[in-house]
Amino acid sequence: MPAPDLDTIVSLSKRRGFVFQSSEIYGGLGSAWDYGPLGVELKRNVKNLWWRDNIHLRDDMVGLDAAITMHPTVWKASGHLDSFADPFVGCLECVRYYRGDHLAQTVLDSKWYAALKKLLAGPAGQKDPEKALRNWAQNDGKKLAPNMPLVKNPQDAVGPLLDVLAKSATLPLCPNCGSAKLSEPKPANLMLSTMLGPVEATGTKVYLRPETAQGIFVNFVNVAQSTRKKLPFGVGQIGKSFRNEITPGNFTFRTREFEQMEIEYFCMPGTEDAHFAKWVQSRFDWYVKYGIAKERLRLRPHEKTELAFYAKECTDVEYLFPMGWSELEGIASRTHYDLNQHAKHSGQRLTYFDEEKKEHIVPFVVEPAAGADRATLAFLCDAYAEEQVRNEKRVVLRFHPEIAPIKIAVLPLLRNRPEIVDRATSLCHQLRASWISVYDDTAAIGKLYRRQDEIGTPFCITVDVQTVGDREKGEVGDQKVTVRDRDSMQQIRVPLAEIEACMRECMAGRWADVAKTYPPQAAKE
Ligand code: ATP
């Protein structure tokens, strides 16, 4: 299925409690988002799986949790104070700001540009382009780009705009209003600062870290000495970072406050290329392992001209987000630049003692740097599917069970039968010891299934009259429940005594085998 559009994801996120606009009751704060009850579980799963796979399951990795505010000299040494800047362009017409290096693509992605290109290629545009543009300005233009000079003043704007469109979108245009009156690009530093100390005049100006990486570099010796790790070894960290982005946007893709999952992998100089190649593959495979479609992932090695002067190589893992291919994670081979810089500015020796050669060396570093919010958004977009089931639209999030916020929903077929409700709630509590499980009896079963589909719960378990029996009629229950698989919508009947073992198999992705073991149940949807 093609990627859903971002509006669909934003609206599902709000409706079902994945992500809310920050401070919404006050009109919202631009580009800040709050993770709701389901979103917090989803993002936590992403971070926990990253931590488990990259730290807990490896002999050569340890974790760290450094402070967000660091000594200001850290940022002088790292180069962030002097050169962590993006080119900044302002529109003189509608007074909006853009990243100069993203301008052309943002214009290409804008709805008004696509509409005008289509119009000019069509019969009306071919016959009389000026008239077609004027008509567009009076109708669709008012909705798509009300601030556009063409819309506000078609008489004067139509000629220059036709010239611009005929040339190419690489011409600088304002993505909001289409004006060509833009300021020259200037560098804008992305560091956010604050004051530490109760009195502003005597406080210390500090920066909110723009990346978690530097917390690892400045602790290199602490970690190496306290853990006695031998090279190669890596340090991983998950935490908030802050960047005063010029154009935040695309939902949680680019925000000013975000969370990173970063690794600094220290190795012997000369071995960095092999480690780099291994990390690139390992990070690509990680997204596939948890369900992202391979065809919506790609690796993009950076051109030499894109690399920082100290970097040897850099490859991005890109995902086909609804707004196009964009960076999910970057893996960089950073030489010994950072450790050398911090040694120089701190006056401390940041080296590793090589016992064999009996000499101090400065390790080289490979850095896989991922974003927890971008990864969460990618898992959400990739899981989204719509399909027709019995002439009705079914929205389903096909999350991998380990990514899914809720793993099991226990549903009573009848909520006015105390035996059924009691059995369902006690089953739910039992399962909670191993999997996040919810109980829901607020609607008829068909609707309950659809609700769980829409939030990506992989399995539903239904307790019915057959399970508990009917005391009044003297019928004993069969002590079996119905297990339903989200993706196939198949149902099977499983003895309660075997339910935990069965769920363990299901969560491990072996539904097909499980479904062969137990009798099928006619679908009650
Ligand atoms: P971009 O080119 O998109 O600005 P970057 O190359 O500057 O990203 P890095 O410095 O390599 O990003 O940061 C590592 C990861 O942190 C990115 O791949 C991304 O997942 C995440 N990240 C960076 N900036 C943001 C942001 N403003 N909002 C959300 N996530 C971000």
Residues whose N, C-alpha, C, O or C-beta is under 5 A from the ligand:
A	BS01	ATP	E245 T252 F253 R254 T255 F258 Q260 E327 L328 E329 G330 A369 A370 G371 D373 R374
